[in-house]
Amino acid sequence: MSTSQQADPLIGRLVDGRYRVRARIARGGMATVYVATDLRLERRVAVKVMHGHLADDAAFRERFIREARSAARLAHPNVVAVFDQGEDKDMAYLVMEYLPGITLRELLQEHRVLTTEQTFDIMEAVLAGLAAAHRAGIVHRDLKPENVMLADDGRIKLG
């Protein structure tokens, strides 16, 4: 575990009496994502925790919760599933499907150039996920390679 992981106060914490945080897997401008164990269902999940300075903004916090509820209603094979949303003490969070694998950004950094087949497979999955979201009235707003997940089992999902 890296020094920054050890210093993270959420590592080891039990969120909402249910999700045991194991490790940080990503950090963005609005939230940090952790891998955790859902103790009730005994499964690995990803827990996205809104940064504290944003959680203090009531309007932003309400938008985060509203978007989590909308995303939870969306079930599509090319969209990461949202299982739960909540607030625990000073933080707002949502719980999503955990996908071991890499992001499109990591694939591009490693290979620099994708094959035509890889490009079409990824674009088809992304466009199918976006189309499903749009049919449900959801606009993604943060489409970038870091939000395209390439699971170890071959699934491609939009986060």
Solvent accessible surface area in square Angstrom, and as a share of the most:
residue,aa,sasa,rsa
1,M,147,0.66
2,S,60,0.39
3,T,112,0.65
4,S,61,0.40
5,Q,30,0.13
6,Q,124,0.55
7,A,78,0.61
8,D,16,0.08
9,P,120,0.76
10,L,18,0.09
11,I,37,0.19
12,G,40,0.38
13,R,62,0.23
14,L,65,0.32
15,V,0,0.00
16,D,74,0.38
17,G,59,0.57
18,R,36,0.13
19,Y,3,0.01
20,R,73,0.26
21,V,1,0.00
22,R,103,0.38
23,A,30,0.23
24,R,57,0.21
25,I,84,0.43
26,A,52,0.41
27,R,165,0.60
28,G,40,0.39
29,G,70,0.67
30,M,85,0.38
31,A,7,0.05
32,T,4,0.03
33,V,25,0.15
34,Y,9,0.03
35,V,9,0.05
36,A,0,0.00
37,T,27,0.16
38,D,2,0.01
39,L,78,0.39
40,R,169,0.62
41,L,96,0.48
42,E,150,0.67
43,R,88,0.32
44,R,140,0.51
45,V,0,0.00
46,A,6,0.05
47,V,0,0.00
48,K,60,0.25
49,V,10,0.06
50,M,2,0.01
51,H,20,0.09
52,G,47,0.45
53,H,129,0.58
54,L,35,0.17
55,A,4,0.03
56,D,124,0.64
57,D,70,0.36
58,A,81,0.63
59,A,78,0.60
60,F,34,0.14
61,R,43,0.16
62,E,84,0.38
63,R,84,0.31
64,F,22,0.09
65,I,13,0.07
66,R,127,0.46
67,E,74,0.33
68,A,2,0.01
69,R,133,0.49
70,S,25,0.16
71,A,30,0.23
72,A,52,0.40
73,R,182,0.66
74,L,21,0.10
75,A,100,0.78
76,H,44,0.19
77,P,99,0.62
78,N,29,0.15
79,V,20,0.11
80,V,13,0.07
81,A,34,0.26
82,V,21,0.12
83,F,82,0.34
84,D,44,0.23
85,Q,41,0.18
86,G,12,0.12
87,E,84,0.38
88,D,19,0.10
89,K,172,0.73
90,D,103,0.53
91,M,10,0.05
92,A,0,0.00
93,Y,1,0.01
94,L,16,0.08
95,V,1,0.01
96,M,28,0.13
97,E,28,0.12
98,Y,56,0.21
99,L,24,0.12
100,P,61,0.39
101,G,39,0.37
102,I,69,0.35
103,T,29,0.17
104,L,24,0.12
105,R,85,0.31
106,E,81,0.36
107,L,20,0.10
108,L,53,0.26
109,Q,106,0.47
110,E,126,0.56
111,H,96,0.43
112,R,187,0.68
113,V,120,0.69
114,L,33,0.16
115,T,80,0.46
116,T,96,0.56
117,E,127,0.57
118,Q,65,0.29
119,T,56,0.33
120,F,137,0.57
121,D,67,0.35
122,I,10,0.05
123,M,89,0.40
124,E,124,0.56
125,A,10,0.08
126,V,11,0.06
127,L,99,0.49
128,A,34,0.26
129,G,0,0.00
130,L,24,0.12
131,A,40,0.31
132,A,7,0.05
133,A,7,0.06
134,H,105,0.47
135,R,179,0.65
136,A,59,0.46
137,G,66,0.64
138,I,35,0.18
139,V,98,0.56
140,H,45,0.20
141,R,169,0.62
142,D,62,0.32
143,L,92,0.46
144,K,83,0.35
145,P,32,0.20
146,E,66,0.30
147,N,26,0.13
148,V,4,0.02
149,M,49,0.22
150,L,21,0.10
151,A,10,0.07
152,D,116,0.60
153,D,98,0.51
154,G,59,0.57
155,R,98,0.36
156,I,30,0.15
157,K,15,0.06
158,L,6,0.03
159,G,38,0.36
